[in-house]
Structures are given as structure tokens and as C-alpha cells.
Amino acid sequence: MFEPGKPILEQSGGNANMVGDHPQLYEAESENPRVAFRAEQGVDEMPSVVGESSDRTPAVTATNTRQGDDAGPGVLATSRAAGVIGESSTWMGVYGKSNSTTGGNGVMGEHTSSGAGVLGQSESGSGIHGSSKSGTGASCKSETGEALHAHTDSPDKPAIAAFAVNPQGKGAAVFAESRGSGPAGFFSGNVGVTGHINCNGNLALLGDCQLIGADVAEQFRVTGDRPAEPGSVMVLAGVDSIAVSTTAYDQRVAGIVSGAGNYRPGIVLDRQSEHDRSPLALTGKVWCFVDANEEAIGMGDLLTTSATPGHAMRATDRSRAFGAVIGKALGELRTGRGLIPVLVALQ
């Protein structure tokens, strides 16, 4: 029987020494494989162990000196409420440290039912923070459930945010791999991307592919002394090269350099990193330089190359226009030179 209000010490092969003259402050050591110190509380709600310290030394110290993997804990606390409560006004409420070289954890939480093994809560900081110098900052695993579940009630913050902050780093901020038949990633809802998407496999669409741009273009190498400005009419100059047009009714006409005005290409084929290449609109809507000094241009007129470098004109000679038509005018220009929208349709 335990006497209420007094600490009970159970020892086996060790020592329990009262520290100072406090009747409830003890330092315990044991070679017992179970516990170095055990105290039980009586019914008058007095604590079974009280520790006090006014300097850097710990208020309570428990050491289990048993050697081997079967050594017991230094401290064992059991309660129908909280087994251990740690509180600090300036540092860690509870601090755990392990010197194990075989995978022992600094702190481990275990729940035998449906609760959390470890629960972290914070008013404004991180509920749980994991950090590592060379290993994984946080590792999650589940046999049958979600390994990681994130939920937020914020009106504008993401449930998960990942940042690769090394300016010279080449690793992905988020990496996912599926080793089964399911997808590596699944999104229910819209997906926003502000950069490039590199796809090394097939792209399968179950719905429409909506391209915001206005034309289908393909990159070619630009030759010659004249710059290929957006809107310029171009002619073939080789297998993979084009040049600014300079001859009327030129059957080598290939298209119009994309990007002038408010139209941008919807898709660019054969895109390469060389600086001397330009996207040539092969079909679709594009702004084009035109010369109306010889003939006024109206909506629907067929256009061909002109003697003005890089400019189109109205095709009035049908015998010469065959094979030299760029497309149809979508706007008009009564006189002079300028830019008008054109529907590219090589004929």
C-alpha cells in the first residue's frame, strides 16, 4: 500500500539519493532493464516527484545505465490524462535527443487507436517543423491510408507549398513517382502554370485543347541581310531557312513572321534555342505588313508578295497569283504602307 502524498521509490540494483534537503527531489540511477525511477501519486493530488533548480542543472535527472538493446527507459510516466507535460517560457517545452546510430528517434509518439501518434499545434507558427542537414526533413508513411494529408481553411493560401530555394539547384520543388498503374499526380480542378511544361511522354487529352494564340507557326532559320521583323512576309531560302521577300508574286512565299500587333502564335513547331530563328505563321490570324500604294486593300482581298521588302500587296494578276498567295486580308488599307490582320492560307 502507498501512503497518500508521499513519493514511492522502487529500486533494483541502483541508488536513489535525495538532493539537498527537499523531501521530494531525488536523483535516480539503475542497472535494472526496466526503470531507473518510479514514483506514484497519492489521492490528495500532491505531485509524487518535485524538482527545482535555480541554475543550468536539471531539476530532475533520471539515468538508466544498463548496457545493451534491452535497456529500459530513463523516465516512465503513466496517467489517464497526460503522461508527460513539458512547458517552457523561452525554449522547448519537451526536448528529445538520441545518439543512436541504428535509427533510434529523438522523440517518438505512438497511438494504439485512431488518434495521432504525435500532435503539433501552434497559434501562428508551424504546428510541426522538421529539419535535417543531409537527410529528409520530414518523412511520412502509411500502409493503407494517405501518407500525407494537408488541409487548409485559408481563403487564399495553398494546402501544400514547396520551394526549391537554391539558385544553382536543378532539383524539382515537388517530385512524385508512381510505381503502380496509377498516375504520379492527380488534380481535381484547374491547374495554373506560369512557366514551361516539359513533357517527355505522350499527352492525352479527354477534352478540348484551348490555345490562346492566333496562329500555327514553325521556326525557320533566317538568312539574308534584312531583319525578319514580326509581320514580315517571308520566302523559302533553303531546306530550313527563310528570307524577307523582295519580289512581287514570288511562288517561294512561305508565310508571315508571327508576333506582330496583339496576335501571338498558339503553337510553335520545331522550336530551337538558336537566336537566328523566327516563328513563321503557316495558318491562322496574324498581323502583316502591306503596301497599298499600287492597289487599295479591302477585306477579303487575296494577298501576295510585293516588291517592297517584307510587305504583301493585293493580288490583281490571277495568272501570276497561283502558288504565290499568302492569304486573305481581314482589314483594309486604302493607301500607303502599314499593318493589317491577315488570315494566312497559302495557295
ABEGO torsion letter per residue (X at the ends): XBBBGBBBBBBBGBBBBBBEABAABBBBBBABABBABBBBBBAAGBBABBBBBABABBABBBBBABBEAABBBABBBBBABBABBBBBAABBABBBBBABAAGBBABBBBBABABBABBBBBAABBABBBBBAABBABBBBBAABBABBBBBABAABBABBBBBABAABABBABBBBBABABBABBBBEBBBBABBBBBABBBBBABBBBBABABBBBBBBBBEABBBBBGBBBBBAEAABBBBBABBGBAABAEBBBGBEABBBABBBGBBABAABBBBBABEBBBBBBBAAABBBBBGBBBBBBABBGBBBBBABAAAABGABAEBBABBBABEBBBBBBBBBBX
